[in-house]
């Protein structure tokens, strides 16, 4: 790619201390160079954010929101450029990349419309108590490679509207759309309000332990989230962790098996299964099991697995070699424990391609059932008793999301109420709305994103308790 990418530090587009290669997962070959920050550049970025924060906080909220809207408009105006770059670095098909860009635009606009108003908690007998919200200061955003842009917007929108500044660090395998967004921000935001640094995963501990960082907003694996939490403890930072999931789909016995199989398939295979809330395991009643599995296999065999830049591609590559190896190992193990109905064999071509794979008849303790695969592989298990399947769905260290599928909506809803996850969707999947809070339970996260609850995560509650002076 014949262009130079630079980081955004203190309002200036800044080269790195060195560079590293960014690989297109469809070819397994480098296509661009990314600037690589060292500790000195990170310190500059944090200092710039700290210096800019008091003035940004003092800027009226309507002016801050107007600038967030300008960012959204600038991003929308260049959707094609961003989508092409996102496909090149992440691998997802172009149409899915376009959805991510537009989702980013909608997220910024949603947060620009939100406000945190003071609340009067008490006003009686000469005693008035007011709770208002103040910004935290400098926020560190650390984002993953599966949705590099929209997961940044989930953090940037509420941080800026509430008066915080930010230092953002994208994943080293997908840094370029974030750097391109930095070019938009450089022309719109005051210097230091947003800073973007890139590295090869060396600088995370310095960010999360830094005394001038007030909050860490992290999306990624549960294993890394634990390290972020531990590193942040020394300064008692505010932390938001959006972590992994092992999301179960429970199919009830009153549905059309083939109709719902199509929906579950999409829930499992979009973005090559690399979604924290993708359907990771499906539970199907015995009476529907064979038809359901057959339909899933048919859909998997019909998928067009190719470079996401090619028209008609429905599934792109797994994003990086490490994840490719992990998913391949889970498939190899599953072949010894269950029945592979589709996929299951390496694709003889360059790039990190894994054909959509459907596995039935696995035992509950199989790694593919117990672990988060984060790839285009779906285990399908049989059940006969609804209480048993609820217990199996809940028997996990994770608790991010899940789905229940049933014609009898009241019955499906009653079952959804018993699923121990932050979100349960009934007869739909991935219904994420910037105005609706999204949270994980157990080892799937801490705190929340989106909605008013997500906005409040970037503020500190401040109580002012007032009485009148008595006459002398």
C-alpha positions as CSV (number, residue, x, y, z in Angstrom):
1,X,0.0,0.0,0.0
2,X,1.6,3.3,-1.2
3,X,0.7,5.5,1.8
4,X,2.3,6.3,5.1
5,X,0.3,5.9,8.3
6,X,1.1,8.0,11.3
7,X,0.0,8.1,14.9
8,X,-1.9,11.0,16.4
9,X,-0.1,12.6,19.4
10,X,-0.9,16.0,20.7
11,X,-2.7,17.1,17.6
12,X,0.1,16.0,15.2
13,X,0.4,13.1,12.9
14,X,3.6,11.5,14.3
15,X,5.9,8.7,12.9
16,X,6.9,5.8,15.2
17,X,10.2,5.0,16.6
18,X,10.2,2.1,14.1
19,X,7.6,0.3,12.0
20,X,6.1,-3.1,11.9
21,X,4.3,-5.0,9.1
22,X,0.5,-5.4,8.9
23,X,-0.6,-8.6,7.3
24,X,-3.6,-9.2,5.0
25,X,-5.1,-12.4,6.4
26,X,-6.4,-13.3,3.0
27,X,-2.9,-13.6,1.6
28,X,-0.8,-14.0,4.8
29,X,1.4,-11.3,3.3
30,X,2.3,-7.8,4.5
31,X,0.6,-5.0,2.7
32,X,1.4,-1.9,4.9
33,X,3.7,-0.6,7.5
34,X,2.4,0.6,10.9
35,X,4.3,3.1,13.1
36,X,5.6,1.5,16.3
37,X,5.6,3.6,19.4
38,X,8.2,3.4,22.1
39,X,7.8,4.3,25.8
40,X,8.8,8.0,25.1
41,X,6.0,8.4,22.5
42,X,3.5,6.8,24.8
43,X,4.5,9.2,27.6
44,X,4.1,12.1,25.2
45,X,0.6,10.9,24.3
46,X,-0.5,10.5,27.9
47,X,1.0,13.9,28.8
48,X,-0.9,15.5,25.9
49,X,-4.1,14.0,27.0
50,X,-3.6,15.1,30.6
51,X,-2.8,18.6,29.5
52,X,-5.8,18.9,27.2
53,X,-8.3,17.4,29.6
54,X,-9.1,20.5,31.9
55,X,-9.9,22.7,28.9
56,X,-11.9,19.9,27.2
57,X,-13.9,19.3,30.3
58,X,-14.6,23.0,30.7
59,X,-15.9,23.1,27.1
60,X,-19.7,23.2,27.2
61,X,-21.2,19.8,26.6
62,X,-23.1,21.0,23.5
63,X,-19.8,22.0,21.9
64,X,-18.2,18.7,22.7
65,X,-21.2,16.8,21.3
66,X,-21.1,18.9,18.2
67,X,-17.5,17.9,17.5
68,X,-18.4,14.2,18.1
69,X,-21.1,14.7,15.5
70,X,-18.5,16.2,13.1
71,X,-16.4,13.1,13.6
72,X,-19.4,10.9,12.7
73,X,-20.1,13.0,9.6
74,X,-16.4,12.8,8.4
75,X,-16.4,9.1,8.9
76,X,-19.6,8.6,7.0
77,X,-18.3,10.7,4.1
78,X,-15.4,8.3,3.6
79,X,-17.1,5.0,4.3
80,X,-15.8,3.3,1.1
81,X,-12.2,4.1,1.9
82,X,-12.6,2.9,5.5
83,X,-14.4,-0.3,4.5
84,X,-11.8,-1.3,2.0
85,X,-9.0,-0.7,4.5
86,X,-10.8,-2.6,7.2
87,X,-11.3,-5.6,4.9
88,X,-7.6,-5.6,3.9
89,X,-6.4,-5.6,7.5
90,X,-9.2,-7.6,9.3
91,X,-10.4,-9.9,6.5
92,X,-14.2,-9.5,6.8
93,X,-16.2,-9.2,3.6
94,X,-16.7,-5.7,2.3
95,X,-20.4,-5.6,3.1
96,X,-19.7,-6.5,6.7
97,X,-16.9,-4.0,6.8
98,X,-19.4,-1.3,5.6
99,X,-21.8,-2.3,8.4
100,X,-19.0,-1.8,10.9
101,X,-18.2,1.6,9.6
102,X,-21.8,2.7,9.6
103,X,-22.3,1.2,13.0
104,X,-19.4,3.4,14.2
105,X,-21.1,6.4,12.7
106,X,-24.4,5.6,14.5
107,X,-22.6,5.0,17.8
108,X,-21.0,8.4,17.7
109,X,-24.2,10.1,16.9
110,X,-26.1,8.2,19.7
111,X,-23.6,9.2,22.3
112,X,-23.5,12.8,21.0
113,X,-27.3,13.0,21.9
114,X,-26.8,11.7,25.4
115,X,-26.5,13.9,28.5
116,X,-25.8,13.3,32.1
117,X,-27.9,15.7,34.1
118,X,-27.5,16.5,37.9
119,X,-30.0,14.8,40.1
120,X,-31.6,16.2,43.2
121,X,-31.6,13.4,45.8
122,X,-33.1,15.4,48.6
123,X,-34.7,18.8,49.0
124,X,-36.5,19.2,52.3
125,X,-36.2,20.9,55.6
126,X,-33.5,23.2,54.4
127,X,-31.3,20.3,53.2
128,X,-30.6,19.9,49.5
129,X,-28.5,17.0,48.2
130,X,-27.3,17.1,44.5
131,X,-25.6,14.3,42.7
132,X,-23.7,15.4,39.6
133,X,-21.2,13.7,37.4
134,X,-17.6,14.8,36.7
135,X,-15.2,13.4,34.1
136,X,-12.6,10.9,35.3
137,X,-9.6,12.4,33.4
138,X,-7.5,10.5,30.9
139,X,-9.0,7.2,29.5
140,X,-6.9,4.5,28.0
141,X,-8.7,2.6,25.3
142,X,-7.4,-0.8,24.3
143,X,-9.2,-2.5,21.5
144,X,-9.1,-6.0,19.7
145,X,-8.8,-7.1,16.1
146,X,-12.3,-8.4,15.4
147,X,-14.1,-5.1,15.3
148,X,-11.3,-2.5,15.5
149,X,-13.3,0.6,14.7
150,X,-16.7,0.2,16.3
151,X,-15.2,-1.0,19.6
152,X,-13.2,2.1,19.7
153,X,-16.3,4.3,19.1
154,X,-18.1,2.5,22.0
155,X,-15.4,4.0,24.2
156,X,-14.6,7.3,22.4
157,X,-18.2,8.5,22.2
158,X,-19.0,8.4,25.9
159,X,-15.5,9.5,26.9
160,X,-15.5,12.7,24.9
161,X,-19.1,13.7,25.6
162,X,-18.5,13.4,29.3
163,X,-15.3,15.5,29.2
164,X,-12.6,13.0,29.3
165,X,-9.6,12.8,26.9
166,X,-8.2,9.6,25.5
167,X,-5.1,7.6,24.6
168,X,-6.2,4.8,22.2
169,X,-4.1,1.7,21.4
170,X,-5.5,-0.6,18.7
171,X,-4.5,-4.3,18.2
172,X,-1.2,-4.6,16.4
173,X,-2.8,-6.8,13.7
174,X,-5.5,-4.3,12.8
175,X,-4.2,-0.8,13.6
176,X,-4.8,1.0,10.2
177,X,-8.4,1.9,10.3
178,X,-7.8,3.5,13.8
179,X,-4.9,5.5,12.4
180,X,-7.0,6.6,9.4
181,X,-9.7,7.7,11.9
182,X,-6.9,9.7,13.7
183,X,-6.5,11.7,10.5
184,X,-10.1,12.7,10.7
185,X,-9.8,13.6,14.4
186,X,-6.7,15.7,13.8
187,X,-8.7,18.0,11.7
188,X,-11.7,18.2,14.1
189,X,-10.7,17.8,17.7
190,X,-8.5,20.1,19.8
191,X,-4.9,18.9,20.2
192,X,-4.5,16.2,22.8
193,X,-8.2,15.2,23.2
194,X,-7.6,12.0,21.2
195,X,-4.2,10.4,20.9
196,X,-3.5,7.2,19.1
197,X,-0.4,5.0,19.6
198,X,0.4,1.6,18.1
199,X,2.7,-1.1,19.3
200,X,3.2,-4.9,19.2
201,X,1.7,-5.4,22.6
202,X,4.7,-4.2,24.6
203,X,3.2,-0.9,26.0
204,X,-0.1,-2.2,27.5
205,X,1.3,-2.6,31.1
206,X,2.7,0.9,31.0
207,X,-0.7,2.3,30.0
208,X,-2.7,0.3,32.5
209,X,-0.4,1.0,35.4
210,X,0.3,4.7,34.6
211,X,-0.5,7.2,37.3
212,X,-2.0,9.7,34.9
213,X,-4.5,7.3,33.4
214,X,-7.7,7.4,35.3
215,X,-9.6,4.7,33.5
216,X,-8.9,1.7,31.3
217,X,-11.6,0.6,28.8
218,X,-10.6,-2.8,27.4
219,X,-12.2,-5.2,25.0
220,X,-10.5,-8.5,24.4
221,X,-9.9,-11.9,25.8
222,X,-10.6,-12.9,29.4
223,X,-7.0,-13.9,29.9
224,X,-5.7,-10.5,28.9
225,X,-8.6,-8.7,30.8
226,X,-7.3,-10.3,34.0
227,X,-3.9,-8.9,33.4
228,X,-5.4,-5.5,32.7
229,X,-7.3,-5.6,35.9
230,X,-4.3,-6.7,37.9
231,X,-2.1,-4.0,36.4
232,X,-4.7,-1.3,37.1
233,X,-5.1,-2.2,40.7
234,X,-2.0,-0.4,41.9
235,X,-3.6,3.0,41.2
236,X,-7.2,1.8,41.8
237,X,-8.2,2.8,38.3
238,X,-11.7,2.6,37.0
239,X,-11.8,-0.3,34.7
240,X,-14.3,-1.5,32.1
241,X,-13.7,-5.0,30.7
242,X,-15.7,-6.4,27.8
243,X,-14.3,-9.9,27.6
244,X,-14.9,-13.4,26.0
245,X,-18.0,-15.4,25.9
246,X,-19.2,-19.0,25.2
247,X,-22.7,-18.0,24.1
248,X,-25.3,-20.7,23.9
249,X,-28.3,-20.8,21.5
250,X,-31.2,-22.8,22.9
251,X,-33.7,-23.9,20.3
252,X,-37.1,-24.9,21.5
253,X,-39.2,-27.8,20.1
254,X,-42.0,-25.6,18.6
255,X,-39.9,-24.0,15.9
256,X,-39.3,-24.8,12.2
257,X,-35.9,-26.4,12.4
258,X,-34.7,-25.3,9.0
259,X,-35.9,-21.7,9.4
260,X,-34.2,-21.3,12.8
261,X,-31.0,-23.1,11.7
262,X,-30.5,-20.3,9.1
263,X,-30.6,-17.7,11.9
264,X,-28.4,-19.7,14.2
265,X,-25.9,-20.2,11.4
266,X,-25.7,-16.5,10.7
267,X,-25.2,-15.9,14.4
268,X,-22.3,-18.3,14.5
269,X,-20.6,-17.5,11.2
270,X,-20.8,-13.7,10.7
271,X,-17.3,-12.2,10.7
272,X,-16.0,-15.8,10.5
273,X,-17.3,-16.4,14.0
274,X,-15.0,-13.8,15.4
275,X,-17.6,-12.0,17.5
276,X,-17.6,-12.0,21.3
277,X,-21.4,-12.7,21.2
278,X,-21.4,-15.1,18.3
279,X,-23.3,-18.3,18.8
280,X,-20.6,-20.6,20.2
281,X,-22.7,-23.7,20.9
282,X,-26.2,-24.7,19.9
283,X,-28.6,-26.9,21.9
284,X,-31.3,-28.5,19.9
285,X,-34.2,-30.8,21.1
286,X,-33.9,-34.4,19.9
287,X,-37.1,-34.2,17.8
288,X,-35.5,-31.5,15.7
289,X,-31.8,-32.4,15.9
290,X,-31.2,-34.3,12.7
291,X,-33.1,-31.7,10.5
292,X,-31.4,-28.9,12.3
293,X,-27.9,-30.3,11.8
294,X,-28.6,-31.2,8.2
295,X,-29.6,-27.6,7.4
296,X,-26.6,-26.2,9.2
297,X,-24.3,-28.5,7.1
298,X,-26.1,-27.4,3.9
299,X,-25.5,-23.7,4.7
300,X,-21.9,-24.3,5.6
301,X,-21.3,-26.2,2.3
302,X,-22.9,-23.4,0.3
303,X,-20.8,-20.7,1.9
304,X,-18.3,-18.8,-0.3
305,X,-15.1,-18.6,1.6
306,X,-12.7,-16.2,0.0
307,X,-10.9,-12.8,0.2
308,X,-13.3,-10.4,1.7
309,X,-12.5,-7.9,-1.1
310,X,-14.1,-10.2,-3.7
311,X,-17.7,-9.7,-4.5
312,X,-19.9,-12.6,-3.3
313,X,-17.7,-13.7,-0.5
314,X,-19.7,-14.7,2.6
315,X,-16.9,-15.7,4.9
316,X,-13.4,-14.3,5.0
317,X,-10.3,-15.6,6.6
318,X,-9.6,-15.9,10.3
319,X,-7.8,-12.7,11.2
320,X,-4.3,-13.9,12.3
321,X,-2.1,-16.9,12.4
322,X,-2.3,-17.4,16.1
323,X,-6.1,-17.6,16.0
324,X,-6.0,-19.8,12.9
325,X,-3.8,-22.3,14.8
326,X,-6.1,-22.3,17.8
327,X,-9.3,-22.9,15.9
328,X,-7.6,-25.6,13.8
329,X,-6.5,-27.4,16.9
330,X,-10.1,-27.3,18.3
331,X,-11.4,-28.8,15.0
332,X,-8.8,-31.5,15.1
333,X,-9.8,-32.5,18.6
334,X,-13.5,-32.3,17.8
335,X,-13.0,-34.8,14.9
336,X,-11.9,-37.4,17.4
337,X,-14.9,-36.8,19.7
338,X,-17.8,-36.0,17.4
339,X,-19.1,-36.1,13.8
340,X,-18.0,-33.4,11.4
341,X,-20.9,-32.6,9.0
342,X,-19.2,-29.8,7.0
343,X,-15.7,-28.3,6.9
344,X,-13.2,-29.8,9.2
345,X,-10.3,-29.9,6.7
346,X,-7.5,-27.3,6.1
347,X,-8.1,-25.2,3.0
348,X,-5.1,-25.6,0.6
349,X,-4.6,-22.0,-0.2
350,X,-2.6,-18.9,1.0
351,X,-4.1,-17.0,3.9
352,X,-5.8,-18.0,7.2
353,X,-8.9,-19.6,5.7
354,X,-11.1,-22.1,7.6
355,X,-14.2,-23.4,6.0
356,X,-17.4,-23.1,8.1
357,X,-17.4,-26.3,10.2
358,X,-20.4,-28.0,11.8
359,X,-19.8,-30.7,14.4
360,X,-22.5,-32.8,16.0
361,X,-22.6,-35.5,18.8
362,X,-19.9,-33.9,20.9
363,X,-19.8,-34.6,24.6
364,X,-20.3,-31.6,26.9
365,X,-16.7,-31.7,28.1
366,X,-15.2,-31.4,24.7
367,X,-12.9,-28.3,24.4
368,X,-15.0,-27.0,21.4
369,X,-18.0,-26.9,23.7
370,X,-16.2,-25.6,26.8
371,X,-13.9,-23.0,25.3
372,X,-14.5,-19.9,23.2
373,X,-13.5,-20.9,19.7
374,X,-13.7,-17.4,18.1
375,X,-13.8,-18.9,14.6
376,X,-16.2,-20.4,12.1
377,X,-16.9,-23.6,13.9
378,X,-20.2,-24.6,15.6
379,X,-20.8,-27.6,17.9
380,X,-24.5,-28.7,18.0
381,X,-25.7,-30.7,21.0
382,X,-28.9,-32.6,21.6
383,X,-31.2,-32.3,24.6
384,X,-34.5,-33.7,25.9
385,X,-35.2,-31.8,29.1
386,X,-35.4,-28.0,29.3
387,X,-34.2,-27.8,32.9
388,X,-31.2,-29.8,31.9
389,X,-30.3,-27.6,28.9
390,X,-30.6,-24.4,31.0
391,X,-28.2,-25.9,33.5
392,X,-25.8,-26.9,30.6
393,X,-26.0,-23.4,29.1
394,X,-25.2,-21.8,32.5
395,X,-22.4,-24.2,33.3
396,X,-19.7,-21.9,32.1
397,X,-17.1,-19.5,33.4
398,X,-18.4,-17.0,30.8
399,X,-21.6,-15.0,30.8
400,X,-21.7,-12.6,27.9
401,X,-24.8,-13.3,25.8
402,X,-27.1,-16.0,24.6
403,X,-30.2,-16.7,22.5
404,X,-33.4,-18.5,22.9
405,X,-35.5,-19.5,19.8
406,X,-39.2,-20.4,20.2
407,X,-42.6,-19.8,18.6
408,X,-44.2,-19.4,22.1
409,X,-42.6,-16.1,23.0
410,X,-43.8,-16.2,26.6
411,X,-42.2,-19.6,27.1
412,X,-39.0,-18.5,25.3
413,X,-38.8,-15.3,27.4
414,X,-39.3,-17.3,30.7
415,X,-36.3,-19.5,29.7
416,X,-34.3,-16.4,28.7
417,X,-34.8,-15.0,32.2
418,X,-33.0,-18.1,33.6
419,X,-29.9,-17.8,31.4
420,X,-27.0,-16.4,33.4
421,X,-25.5,-13.9,30.9
422,X,-25.5,-10.1,30.6
423,X,-27.8,-10.2,27.5
424,X,-30.2,-12.8,26.2
425,X,-31.9,-12.3,22.8
426,X,-35.2,-14.0,22.0
427,X,-35.7,-14.9,18.3
428,X,-33.0,-12.6,17.2
429,X,-29.2,-12.3,17.4
430,X,-26.7,-9.5,17.6
431,X,-29.4,-6.9,18.3
432,X,-26.9,-4.4,19.7
433,X,-28.1,-0.8,20.0
434,X,-25.9,2.1,21.1
435,X,-28.8,3.2,23.4
436,X,-29.1,-0.2,25.2
437,X,-26.5,-1.2,27.8
438,X,-24.3,-4.2,27.1
439,X,-22.6,-6.0,30.0
440,X,-21.0,-9.4,30.8
441,X,-21.3,-11.4,34.0
442,X,-18.9,-13.9,35.6
443,X,-15.6,-13.9,33.6
444,X,-17.1,-12.1,30.6
445,X,-16.6,-8.7,31.9
446,X,-16.8,-5.9,34.4
447,X,-18.9,-2.7,34.0
448,X,-20.7,-2.0,30.8
449,X,-20.7,-0.3,27.5
450,X,-23.4,1.5,25.5
451,X,-26.6,3.2,26.7
452,X,-26.8,5.6,29.6
453,X,-25.1,3.0,31.8
454,X,-22.1,3.0,29.4
455,X,-22.0,6.8,29.5
456,X,-21.9,6.9,33.3
457,X,-18.9,4.5,33.3
458,X,-16.8,7.5,32.2
459,X,-17.9,9.7,35.1
460,X,-17.5,10.0,38.8
461,X,-20.6,10.6,40.9
462,X,-20.1,13.7,43.0
463,X,-22.4,14.5,45.9
464,X,-23.0,18.1,47.1
465,X,-24.9,18.2,50.4
466,X,-26.2,21.6,51.3
467,X,-27.8,23.2,54.3
468,X,-28.3,26.9,55.1
469,X,-26.3,28.6,57.8
470,X,-28.2,29.3,61.0
471,X,-28.5,32.9,62.1
472,X,-25.9,33.9,64.5
